[in-house]
Amino acid sequence: MPSPPLNERSSTTDAIVLRARPLGEADRVYVLLTRSRGKVDAVAKGVRRPRSSMGGRLEPLAEVHVALHRGRSLDVITEVRTVLSHWTGLARPDALATASLFAETIDLFCEPELPLPEIYALLAGAIAAVAASDAPAALVPRFQLRLLHALGLAPAGDACVRCGEGFYQHGAWLDLEAGGLGCERCYGARGDAHALDAEDVGNFRALGAERGAGAALRATPQVARAVDDIVTWHLGKRPKARALVYEFS
């Protein structure tokens, strides 16, 4: 197959650094969430050498502007410029753990080379919010639910997943296998730990709403648990950083 023209192999984009791993003696591979291409793996050559100008700019969770050149197996970062760094606000165990959980969750959900501008904006805003918060762990449920909405995986908060009826003044029950919330008539006999009362149902709806549309920023304990269970169900596991978030909160 012929190689693409040079101008099709080089590009520039804004990106958020999700994570990194060493490669060889001097290089490092970065997982970037880019604005234009989605998730991309790219190598920064010589970045681990003391005199590298890129190492300090490619810090975890920073927003950067990068120049990328497509290689045979990995993109190569040829230039990087810092756009926005919240490191001062993130240099606290609870804040760093929370922002790391956000980055890990997006890394686990998102496929490579799939542009997701809504999720890029969500992560950028969430990292800024964590850096400015005195209680960053409290921001986790809203981030999780907004991410599920962006991915099209969030359960409806106003109708039963089985019969389609509204919840009215009653509570609801989370049915992970059915992918939604159920009404009292369909699920009330269960009486299990996945039950949400009427206040919880309202909080669930408000937690997933966009700003300016009656949004809630904090979750009730039952809603926080339900949203975390939904994320875990879809991923098939809990993100590793989750344990750190609740250790420091």
DRENVOMAR-675860 format. One line per 2 residues: number of its first residue (from 1); their letters; for each residue y, z, x of N, C-alpha, C. Coordinates in nm, 3 decimals, always signed. Each point is the difference from the previous one (the first is absolute). Last residue first. Layout:
N
NUM	a	Y/Z/X/Y/Z/X/Y/Z/X  ... $
# end
This chain:
249
249	sf	+1.044/+5.050/-1.111/+0.086/+0.022/-0.118/-0.010/+0.143/-0.050  -0.253/-0.204/+0.373/+0.136/+0.037/+0.036/+0.088/+0.031/-0.120 $
247	ey	-0.456/-0.136/-0.050/-0.005/+0.108/+0.099/+0.140/+0.051/+0.031  -0.067/-0.377/-0.275/-0.017/+0.125/-0.073/-0.022/+0.119/+0.092 $
245	vl	+0.057/-0.433/+0.188/+0.112/+0.022/-0.092/-0.012/+0.135/-0.066  -0.352/-0.157/+0.275/+0.113/+0.053/+0.075/+0.118/+0.032/-0.092 $
243	ar	-0.384/-0.212/-0.178/-0.031/+0.137/+0.035/+0.116/+0.066/+0.075  +0.023/-0.465/-0.108/+0.018/+0.086/-0.117/-0.025/+0.147/+0.034 $
241	ak	-0.064/-0.386/+0.296/+0.123/+0.076/+0.013/+0.023/+0.096/-0.118  -0.374/-0.309/+0.017/-0.015/+0.111/+0.095/+0.124/+0.088/+0.005 $
239	pr	-0.150/-0.274/-0.449/+0.063/-0.026/+0.130/-0.005/+0.122/+0.091  -0.377/-0.073/-0.373/+0.134/+0.056/+0.011/+0.059/-0.036/+0.136 $
237	kg	-0.361/-0.307/-0.295/+0.009/+0.113/+0.094/+0.142/+0.054/-0.004  -0.129/-0.376/-0.259/-0.136/+0.043/+0.033/-0.004/+0.113/+0.101 $
235	lh	+0.376/-0.251/-0.234/-0.026/-0.017/+0.144/-0.145/+0.031/+0.036  +0.152/+0.055/-0.451/+0.018/-0.140/+0.038/-0.033/-0.024/+0.148 $
233	wt	-0.016/+0.444/-0.168/-0.098/-0.083/-0.071/+0.009/-0.145/+0.046  +0.323/+0.310/+0.150/-0.127/+0.019/+0.068/-0.108/-0.088/-0.062 $
231	vi	+0.419/+0.009/-0.211/+0.010/-0.066/+0.131/-0.133/+0.008/+0.074  +0.030/+0.236/-0.401/+0.001/-0.145/-0.027/+0.005/-0.077/+0.132 $
229	dd	+0.035/+0.471/+0.015/-0.137/-0.042/-0.032/-0.008/-0.151/-0.025  +0.423/+0.195/+0.067/-0.076/+0.001/+0.125/-0.144/-0.045/-0.024 $
227	va	+0.272/+0.057/-0.375/+0.043/-0.117/+0.077/-0.076/-0.009/+0.132  -0.078/+0.380/-0.270/-0.051/-0.122/-0.064/+0.036/-0.124/+0.081 $
225	ra	+0.172/+0.422/+0.137/-0.145/-0.010/+0.024/-0.057/-0.130/-0.056  +0.449/+0.096/-0.087/-0.017/-0.023/+0.143/-0.148/-0.017/+0.035 $
223	vq	+0.108/+0.125/-0.437/+0.030/-0.141/+0.023/-0.017/-0.035/+0.148  -0.050/+0.451/-0.128/-0.109/-0.080/-0.054/+0.022/-0.149/+0.024 $
221	pt	+0.344/+0.309/+0.134/-0.123/+0.014/+0.079/-0.115/-0.086/-0.051  +0.487/-0.183/-0.091/-0.065/+0.125/-0.035/-0.130/+0.010/+0.080 $
219	ar	+0.403/-0.292/+0.204/-0.115/+0.000/-0.091/-0.041/+0.141/-0.037  +0.489/-0.269/+0.160/-0.102/+0.100/+0.033/-0.109/-0.001/-0.107 $
217	la	+0.377/-0.290/-0.025/-0.027/-0.004/+0.143/-0.112/+0.096/+0.040  +0.141/-0.303/-0.468/-0.018/+0.134/+0.054/-0.035/-0.012/+0.147 $
215	ag	+0.275/-0.353/-0.364/-0.102/+0.031/+0.100/-0.002/+0.149/+0.036  +0.255/-0.317/-0.323/-0.059/+0.129/-0.036/-0.106/+0.046/+0.097 $
213	ag	+0.241/-0.392/+0.090/-0.074/-0.023/-0.124/-0.071/+0.128/-0.044  +0.251/-0.057/+0.412/+0.092/-0.044/-0.104/-0.067/-0.025/-0.133 $
211	re	-0.309/-0.046/+0.419/+0.123/+0.081/-0.005/+0.095/-0.057/-0.105  -0.512/-0.092/-0.088/+0.099/-0.035/+0.101/+0.122/+0.090/-0.013 $
209	ag	-0.496/+0.171/-0.153/+0.113/-0.083/-0.042/+0.091/-0.032/+0.117  -0.403/+0.291/-0.013/-0.021/-0.140/+0.037/+0.116/-0.091/-0.034 $
207	la	+0.002/+0.465/-0.109/-0.024/-0.006/+0.145/-0.017/-0.144/+0.047  +0.041/+0.110/-0.464/+0.128/+0.004/+0.070/-0.017/-0.014/+0.151 $
205	rf	-0.387/+0.021/-0.276/+0.076/-0.120/-0.032/+0.130/-0.004/+0.081  -0.263/+0.386/+0.038/-0.072/-0.114/+0.058/+0.078/-0.129/-0.024 $
203	ng	+0.153/+0.395/-0.205/+0.030/-0.001/+0.144/-0.067/-0.118/+0.068  -0.096/+0.074/-0.452/+0.139/-0.042/+0.016/+0.040/-0.009/+0.146 $
201	vd	-0.421/+0.173/-0.093/+0.002/-0.143/-0.035/+0.141/-0.054/+0.015  -0.064/+0.464/+0.057/-0.053/-0.076/+0.112/+0.006/-0.150/-0.026 $
199	ea	+0.116/+0.294/-0.348/+0.103/+0.001/+0.105/-0.044/-0.081/+0.121  -0.311/+0.065/-0.349/+0.107/-0.092/-0.042/+0.112/-0.007/+0.104 $
197	dl	-0.465/+0.136/+0.205/+0.062/+0.036/-0.127/+0.117/-0.095/-0.028  -0.472/-0.094/+0.275/+0.144/+0.012/+0.017/+0.059/+0.040/-0.134 $
195	ah	-0.523/+0.005/+0.265/+0.085/+0.001/-0.119/+0.146/+0.017/+0.039  -0.418/-0.005/+0.274/+0.088/-0.116/+0.004/+0.094/-0.006/-0.119 $
193	ad	-0.352/+0.330/+0.073/+0.114/+0.025/+0.087/+0.096/-0.117/+0.007  -0.302/+0.054/-0.447/-0.025/+0.018/+0.143/+0.129/+0.013/+0.078 $
191	gr	-0.147/-0.073/-0.496/+0.057/+0.126/+0.045/-0.015/+0.023/+0.149  -0.184/-0.334/-0.361/-0.040/+0.025/+0.139/+0.051/+0.135/+0.050 $
189	ag	+0.096/-0.207/-0.434/-0.118/+0.087/+0.005/-0.041/+0.034/+0.143  +0.365/-0.305/-0.106/+0.030/+0.141/-0.017/-0.118/+0.093/+0.010 $
187	yc	+0.058/-0.508/+0.024/-0.040/+0.080/+0.115/+0.014/+0.150/-0.019  +0.103/-0.355/-0.333/-0.108/-0.060/+0.080/-0.054/+0.094/+0.107 $
185	re	+0.363/+0.135/-0.286/-0.110/-0.041/-0.087/-0.119/-0.053/+0.081  +0.409/+0.115/+0.219/-0.075/+0.118/-0.042/-0.121/-0.040/-0.086 $
183	cg	+0.170/-0.370/+0.350/+0.063/+0.086/-0.102/-0.093/+0.115/-0.039  +0.035/-0.265/+0.498/-0.059/-0.005/-0.133/+0.062/+0.099/-0.095 $
181	lg	+0.116/-0.304/+0.487/+0.007/+0.126/-0.072/-0.056/-0.018/-0.140  -0.156/-0.307/+0.442/+0.116/+0.035/-0.078/-0.006/+0.138/-0.061 $
179	ga	-0.356/-0.278/+0.234/+0.126/-0.041/+0.060/+0.123/+0.035/-0.080  -0.501/+0.077/-0.036/+0.061/-0.095/-0.093/+0.137/-0.047/+0.050 $
177	el	-0.237/+0.320/+0.251/-0.087/-0.117/-0.009/+0.058/-0.105/-0.094  +0.218/+0.422/+0.051/+0.011/-0.082/+0.120/-0.083/-0.128/-0.010 $
175	dl	+0.243/+0.323/-0.358/-0.133/-0.060/+0.015/+0.007/-0.097/+0.117  +0.308/+0.434/-0.220/-0.013/-0.106/+0.100/-0.145/-0.044/+0.009 $
173	wa	+0.287/+0.213/-0.428/-0.106/+0.027/+0.096/-0.013/-0.119/+0.095  +0.404/+0.250/-0.349/-0.083/-0.115/+0.036/-0.102/+0.044/+0.104 $
171	gh	+0.340/+0.232/-0.427/-0.022/-0.023/+0.142/-0.086/-0.124/+0.023  +0.336/+0.057/-0.431/-0.121/+0.060/+0.056/-0.010/-0.030/+0.149 $
169	qy	+0.326/-0.156/-0.337/+0.033/+0.132/+0.054/-0.120/+0.068/+0.065  -0.009/-0.520/-0.020/+0.085/+0.077/-0.091/+0.035/+0.135/+0.063 $
167	fg	-0.275/-0.398/+0.154/-0.038/+0.141/+0.016/+0.082/+0.092/-0.090  -0.152/-0.532/-0.103/+0.092/+0.081/+0.079/-0.043/+0.145/+0.006 $
165	eg	-0.356/-0.419/-0.055/+0.095/+0.081/-0.076/+0.090/+0.080/+0.094  -0.384/-0.292/+0.120/+0.133/-0.059/+0.000/+0.103/+0.077/-0.078 $
163	cr	-0.491/+0.075/+0.120/+0.033/-0.048/-0.135/+0.138/-0.064/-0.010  -0.185/+0.144/+0.438/-0.113/-0.040/-0.085/+0.044/-0.063/-0.132 $
161	vc	+0.302/+0.181/+0.331/-0.071/-0.108/+0.065/-0.117/-0.050/-0.084  +0.470/+0.223/-0.186/-0.137/+0.034/+0.039/-0.073/-0.121/+0.057 $
159	ad	+0.542/+0.064/+0.031/-0.104/-0.041/-0.095/-0.138/+0.031/+0.056  +0.429/+0.072/+0.233/+0.040/+0.014/-0.140/-0.107/-0.040/-0.101 $
157	ga	+0.021/-0.029/+0.505/+0.029/+0.139/-0.034/+0.032/+0.021/-0.146  -0.312/-0.353/+0.332/+0.106/+0.007/-0.100/+0.021/+0.146/-0.039 $
155	pa	-0.192/-0.110/+0.492/-0.040/+0.007/-0.141/+0.122/+0.000/-0.092  -0.013/-0.240/+0.493/+0.037/+0.123/-0.068/-0.048/+0.000/-0.145 $
153	lg	-0.026/-0.357/+0.349/-0.117/+0.086/-0.016/+0.030/+0.128/-0.079  +0.276/-0.388/+0.196/-0.062/-0.031/-0.128/-0.121/+0.085/-0.031 $
151	la	+0.324/+0.018/+0.379/-0.127/-0.070/+0.024/-0.069/-0.041/-0.130  +0.403/+0.251/-0.004/+0.031/-0.122/+0.076/-0.125/-0.084/+0.023 $
149	hl	-0.048/+0.425/-0.207/+0.070/-0.093/-0.089/+0.026/-0.133/+0.072  -0.177/+0.348/+0.255/-0.101/-0.051/-0.093/+0.061/-0.099/-0.098 $
147	lr	+0.293/+0.223/+0.288/-0.082/-0.096/+0.075/-0.107/-0.060/-0.091  +0.263/+0.345/-0.172/+0.080/-0.122/+0.012/-0.077/-0.108/+0.077 $
145	lq	-0.202/+0.421/-0.033/-0.001/-0.068/-0.130/+0.085/-0.127/+0.004  -0.017/+0.273/+0.391/-0.134/-0.052/-0.032/+0.001/-0.081/-0.130 $
143	fr	+0.397/+0.228/+0.127/-0.028/-0.114/+0.087/-0.134/-0.063/-0.035  +0.108/+0.394/-0.222/+0.082/-0.112/-0.048/-0.023/-0.124/+0.087 $
141	pv	-0.224/+0.402/+0.130/-0.052/-0.059/-0.124/+0.083/-0.117/-0.051  +0.146/+0.237/+0.408/-0.123/-0.079/+0.011/-0.044/-0.060/-0.134 $
139	la	+0.377/+0.310/+0.119/+0.029/-0.140/-0.029/-0.126/-0.087/-0.005  +0.015/+0.470/+0.119/+0.022/-0.014/-0.144/+0.028/-0.145/-0.039 $
137	ap	-0.044/+0.142/+0.457/-0.130/-0.013/-0.066/+0.015/-0.020/-0.151  +0.385/+0.087/+0.291/-0.050/-0.137/-0.005/-0.133/-0.017/-0.073 $
135	ad	+0.418/+0.334/+0.025/-0.137/+0.021/-0.048/-0.069/-0.136/-0.012  +0.445/+0.032/+0.149/-0.043/+0.132/+0.046/-0.143/+0.031/-0.044 $
133	sa	+0.244/-0.504/+0.097/-0.049/+0.100/-0.094/-0.035/+0.132/+0.067  +0.146/-0.445/+0.189/+0.112/+0.079/-0.052/-0.044/+0.118/-0.085 $
131	av	-0.311/-0.315/+0.196/+0.082/+0.048/+0.112/+0.113/+0.091/-0.047  -0.272/-0.220/-0.323/-0.074/+0.106/+0.070/+0.085/+0.061/+0.111 $
129	aa	+0.170/-0.376/-0.225/+0.001/+0.117/-0.087/-0.071/+0.119/+0.066  -0.007/-0.420/+0.218/+0.135/+0.056/+0.002/+0.008/+0.128/-0.082 $
127	ia	-0.401/-0.241/-0.016/+0.017/+0.061/+0.133/+0.138/+0.064/+0.012  -0.091/-0.246/-0.391/-0.076/+0.126/+0.003/+0.014/+0.071/+0.134 $
125	ga	+0.194/-0.433/-0.066/+0.071/+0.103/-0.074/-0.069/+0.135/+0.006  -0.213/-0.371/+0.200/+0.126/+0.026/+0.069/+0.078/+0.112/-0.069 $
123	ll	-0.396/-0.153/-0.208/-0.027/+0.078/+0.119/+0.129/+0.034/+0.075  +0.034/-0.280/-0.380/-0.048/+0.132/-0.039/-0.021/+0.088/+0.123 $
121	ay	+0.107/-0.455/+0.062/+0.117/+0.077/-0.043/-0.039/+0.142/-0.039  -0.350/-0.291/+0.108/+0.083/+0.020/+0.119/+0.121/+0.086/-0.036 $
119	ie	-0.270/-0.142/-0.348/-0.062/+0.111/+0.072/+0.076/+0.028/+0.130  +0.137/-0.365/-0.258/+0.022/+0.121/-0.078/-0.057/+0.122/+0.071 $
117	pl	-0.068/-0.439/+0.184/+0.135/+0.052/+0.020/+0.029/+0.128/-0.079  -0.424/-0.267/+0.188/+0.016/+0.096/-0.109/+0.138/+0.064/+0.012 $
115	pl	-0.355/-0.421/+0.218/+0.136/+0.052/-0.016/+0.012/+0.088/-0.124  -0.420/-0.104/+0.321/+0.030/-0.012/-0.142/+0.138/+0.059/-0.025 $
113	ep	-0.290/+0.001/+0.418/+0.065/-0.128/-0.028/+0.021/-0.025/-0.150  -0.347/+0.386/+0.087/+0.087/-0.068/+0.096/+0.058/-0.130/-0.056 $
111	ec	-0.120/+0.412/-0.332/-0.072/-0.098/+0.079/+0.096/-0.069/+0.098  +0.031/+0.512/-0.238/+0.054/-0.135/+0.015/-0.085/-0.088/+0.091 $
109	fl	-0.087/+0.482/-0.108/+0.003/-0.083/-0.121/+0.029/-0.147/+0.028  -0.002/+0.334/+0.352/-0.132/-0.008/-0.061/-0.003/-0.094/-0.121 $
107	di	+0.413/+0.091/+0.220/-0.088/-0.071/+0.093/-0.139/-0.020/-0.062  +0.309/+0.267/-0.231/+0.035/-0.142/-0.010/-0.090/-0.083/+0.091 $
105	te	-0.050/+0.460/+0.031/-0.042/-0.044/-0.133/+0.029/-0.148/-0.019  +0.151/+0.212/+0.396/-0.146/-0.018/+0.000/-0.048/-0.053/-0.135 $
103	af	+0.459/+0.110/+0.046/-0.034/-0.118/+0.081/-0.150/-0.027/-0.002  +0.155/+0.390/-0.217/+0.050/-0.119/-0.068/-0.042/-0.127/+0.075 $
101	ls	-0.094/+0.410/+0.204/-0.088/-0.022/-0.116/+0.044/-0.124/-0.076  +0.273/+0.145/+0.348/-0.123/-0.061/+0.053/-0.100/-0.027/-0.110 $
99	at	+0.394/+0.232/-0.106/+0.030/-0.141/+0.027/-0.122/-0.072/+0.056  -0.047/+0.463/-0.066/+0.020/-0.069/-0.128/+0.027/-0.148/+0.020 $
97	al	-0.039/+0.280/+0.381/-0.129/-0.012/-0.067/+0.014/-0.077/-0.131  +0.393/+0.102/+0.239/-0.079/-0.102/+0.070/-0.135/-0.020/-0.067 $
95	ad	+0.277/+0.344/-0.167/+0.058/-0.132/-0.027/-0.082/-0.110/+0.066  -0.123/+0.451/+0.080/-0.023/-0.035/-0.140/+0.054/-0.139/-0.034 $
93	pr	+0.064/+0.176/+0.449/-0.141/-0.022/-0.035/-0.023/-0.044/-0.144  +0.441/-0.136/+0.257/-0.045/+0.127/-0.054/-0.144/-0.021/-0.046 $
91	al	+0.331/-0.346/+0.150/-0.055/+0.080/+0.110/-0.025/+0.144/-0.043  +0.209/-0.364/-0.260/-0.146/+0.002/-0.008/-0.063/+0.089/+0.107 $
89	gt	+0.478/-0.082/-0.037/-0.046/+0.066/-0.121/-0.150/+0.013/-0.010  +0.187/-0.227/+0.369/+0.057/+0.135/+0.000/-0.048/+0.078/-0.122 $
87	wh	-0.115/-0.463/+0.041/-0.082/+0.090/+0.081/+0.055/+0.143/+0.002  +0.089/-0.447/-0.234/+0.021/+0.131/-0.061/-0.066/+0.109/+0.083 $
85	sl	+0.202/-0.539/+0.061/-0.097/+0.100/+0.040/+0.038/+0.134/-0.062  +0.108/-0.575/-0.024/+0.025/+0.133/-0.054/-0.111/+0.094/+0.045 $
83	vt	+0.061/-0.438/+0.195/+0.085/-0.014/-0.118/+0.039/+0.137/-0.052  -0.168/-0.203/+0.506/-0.006/+0.105/-0.101/+0.099/-0.029/-0.113 $
81	rv	-0.262/-0.367/+0.312/+0.130/+0.067/-0.012/-0.011/+0.104/-0.111  -0.322/-0.363/+0.340/+0.009/+0.101/-0.106/+0.138/+0.066/+0.006 $
79	et	-0.351/-0.443/+0.195/+0.131/+0.066/-0.001/+0.003/+0.100/-0.114  -0.395/-0.239/+0.101/+0.078/-0.048/+0.114/+0.137/+0.066/+0.009 $
77	iv	-0.525/+0.069/-0.211/+0.139/+0.041/-0.020/+0.078/-0.040/+0.125  -0.459/-0.226/-0.213/+0.059/+0.064/+0.116/+0.145/+0.034/-0.032 $
75	dl	-0.488/-0.083/-0.301/+0.139/-0.035/+0.026/+0.048/+0.075/+0.124  -0.520/-0.112/-0.044/+0.103/+0.095/-0.039/+0.137/-0.064/+0.017 $
73	sr	-0.392/-0.254/+0.084/-0.059/+0.103/-0.085/+0.103/+0.100/-0.051  +0.135/-0.390/+0.248/-0.132/-0.042/-0.050/-0.060/+0.102/-0.095 $
71	gr	+0.525/+0.009/+0.019/-0.098/-0.026/+0.104/-0.132/-0.040/-0.060  +0.552/+0.012/-0.157/-0.141/-0.001/-0.038/-0.088/-0.034/+0.120 $
69	hl	+0.483/+0.254/-0.012/-0.056/-0.130/+0.037/-0.150/+0.006/-0.029  +0.492/+0.284/-0.145/-0.145/-0.010/+0.013/-0.040/-0.142/+0.038 $
67	av	+0.439/+0.381/-0.027/-0.033/-0.141/+0.019/-0.148/-0.006/+0.031  +0.292/+0.398/-0.280/-0.087/-0.047/+0.107/-0.006/-0.152/+0.003 $
65	hv	+0.272/+0.476/-0.187/+0.005/-0.146/-0.014/-0.076/-0.057/+0.118  -0.053/+0.506/-0.258/+0.044/-0.081/+0.113/+0.010/-0.146/-0.041 $
63	ea	-0.077/+0.555/-0.164/+0.021/-0.134/-0.052/+0.064/-0.083/+0.111  -0.340/+0.449/+0.043/+0.131/-0.059/+0.016/+0.005/-0.136/-0.071 $
61	lp	-0.388/+0.302/+0.052/+0.075/+0.006/-0.124/+0.142/-0.055/+0.011  -0.233/+0.107/+0.464/-0.065/+0.007/-0.131/+0.099/+0.012/-0.114 $
59	el	+0.165/-0.251/+0.440/-0.047/+0.135/-0.030/-0.061/+0.003/-0.140  +0.196/-0.356/+0.326/-0.114/-0.012/-0.090/-0.059/+0.137/-0.031 $
57	rg	+0.363/-0.047/+0.303/+0.045/-0.058/-0.127/-0.112/-0.010/-0.102  -0.057/+0.154/+0.457/+0.081/+0.095/-0.074/+0.047/-0.051/-0.134 $
55	gm	-0.257/-0.287/+0.295/-0.074/+0.119/-0.038/+0.079/+0.097/-0.086  +0.154/-0.425/+0.216/-0.044/-0.001/-0.140/-0.060/+0.131/-0.045 $
53	ss	+0.154/-0.120/+0.452/+0.115/+0.020/-0.088/-0.041/+0.009/-0.147  -0.267/+0.126/+0.483/+0.003/-0.086/-0.117/+0.120/+0.033/-0.089 $
51	rp	-0.160/+0.215/+0.424/+0.123/-0.079/-0.005/+0.009/-0.092/-0.122  -0.387/+0.289/+0.095/+0.122/+0.082/-0.006/+0.128/-0.081/-0.017 $
49	rr	-0.472/-0.180/-0.198/+0.056/+0.019/+0.135/+0.134/+0.076/-0.011  -0.262/-0.154/-0.373/-0.034/+0.134/+0.047/+0.048/+0.026/+0.142 $
47	vg	+0.046/-0.425/-0.234/+0.084/+0.099/-0.065/-0.027/+0.142/+0.050  -0.190/-0.466/+0.103/+0.068/+0.082/+0.099/+0.082/+0.114/-0.056 $
45	ka	-0.114/-0.355/-0.353/-0.056/-0.004/+0.134/+0.087/+0.080/+0.097  -0.114/+0.006/-0.538/+0.118/+0.007/+0.087/-0.053/+0.013/+0.142 $
43	va	-0.226/-0.195/-0.488/-0.010/+0.068/+0.128/+0.134/-0.005/+0.071  -0.174/-0.009/-0.547/+0.069/-0.070/+0.107/-0.006/+0.083/+0.128 $
41	dv	-0.163/-0.062/-0.563/-0.036/+0.062/+0.127/+0.064/-0.081/+0.112  +0.145/+0.055/-0.545/-0.029/-0.084/+0.115/-0.041/+0.088/+0.117 $
39	kg	+0.129/-0.019/-0.578/-0.055/+0.077/+0.112/-0.046/-0.094/+0.111  +0.365/-0.208/-0.310/-0.089/+0.108/-0.034/-0.052/+0.070/+0.125 $
37	rs	+0.330/-0.364/-0.018/-0.140/-0.038/+0.009/-0.097/+0.107/-0.044  +0.496/+0.036/+0.001/-0.026/-0.139/-0.038/-0.148/-0.037/-0.004 $
35	rt	+0.178/+0.446/+0.121/+0.064/-0.038/-0.126/-0.046/-0.139/-0.047  -0.317/+0.331/+0.297/+0.117/-0.086/+0.014/+0.055/-0.039/-0.137 $
33	ll	-0.309/+0.388/+0.259/+0.021/-0.051/-0.136/+0.128/-0.082/+0.006  -0.358/+0.118/+0.415/+0.134/-0.008/-0.056/-0.006/-0.041/-0.147 $
31	vy	-0.301/+0.199/+0.445/-0.017/-0.046/-0.138/+0.136/+0.011/-0.066  -0.134/-0.054/+0.545/+0.073/+0.065/-0.109/-0.041/-0.062/-0.133 $
29	vr	-0.190/+0.055/+0.545/-0.003/-0.078/-0.124/+0.066/+0.082/-0.110  +0.052/-0.007/+0.566/-0.025/+0.079/-0.121/+0.004/-0.095/-0.120 $
27	da	-0.048/+0.007/+0.599/+0.041/-0.055/-0.128/-0.026/+0.097/-0.114  -0.119/+0.056/+0.479/+0.145/+0.000/-0.017/+0.047/-0.044/-0.138 $
25	eg	-0.471/+0.044/+0.160/+0.072/+0.100/+0.078/+0.148/+0.009/-0.035  -0.353/-0.173/-0.372/-0.002/-0.015/+0.145/+0.082/+0.109/+0.066 $
23	lp	+0.104/+0.031/-0.461/-0.081/-0.118/+0.033/+0.009/-0.021/+0.150  +0.115/+0.409/-0.419/+0.010/-0.059/+0.134/-0.093/-0.119/+0.016 $
21	ra	+0.237/+0.139/-0.473/-0.115/+0.039/+0.080/+0.011/-0.066/+0.138  +0.308/+0.136/-0.495/-0.021/-0.074/+0.124/-0.126/+0.050/+0.069 $
19	rl	+0.303/-0.021/-0.521/-0.080/+0.072/+0.100/-0.018/-0.088/+0.123  +0.326/-0.093/-0.354/-0.095/+0.086/-0.070/-0.082/+0.085/+0.097 $
17	vi	+0.503/-0.253/-0.004/-0.115/+0.029/+0.086/-0.092/+0.098/-0.072  +0.342/-0.384/-0.207/-0.015/+0.145/+0.014/-0.128/+0.026/+0.078 $
15	ad	+0.365/-0.450/-0.036/-0.134/+0.060/-0.008/+0.010/+0.151/+0.010  +0.278/-0.531/-0.041/+0.009/+0.146/+0.001/-0.140/+0.057/-0.020 $
13	tt	+0.062/-0.486/+0.233/-0.008/+0.070/-0.128/+0.032/+0.148/+0.020  -0.072/-0.545/+0.242/+0.063/+0.132/+0.008/-0.005/+0.064/-0.138 $
11	ss	-0.295/-0.408/+0.303/+0.075/+0.043/-0.118/+0.065/+0.134/+0.028  -0.338/-0.447/+0.205/+0.094/+0.108/+0.030/+0.080/+0.033/-0.125 $
9	re	-0.320/-0.350/+0.004/-0.075/+0.110/+0.061/+0.090/+0.118/+0.032  +0.154/-0.419/-0.174/-0.083/+0.060/-0.104/-0.081/+0.116/+0.054 $
7	nl	+0.278/-0.265/+0.285/+0.086/+0.071/-0.093/-0.077/+0.061/-0.117  -0.228/-0.265/+0.332/+0.049/+0.125/+0.055/+0.082/+0.078/-0.101 $
5	pp	-0.381/-0.327/-0.185/+0.121/-0.014/+0.080/+0.055/+0.136/+0.040  -0.520/-0.016/-0.085/+0.120/-0.024/-0.079/+0.120/-0.016/+0.090 $
3	sp	-0.502/-0.142/+0.154/+0.086/+0.116/-0.006/+0.123/-0.031/-0.083  -0.485/-0.244/-0.083/+0.119/-0.005/+0.084/+0.085/+0.124/-0.019 $
1	m	-0.543/-0.029/-0.045/+0.119/+0.000/-0.085/+0.124/+0.000/+0.088 $
# end
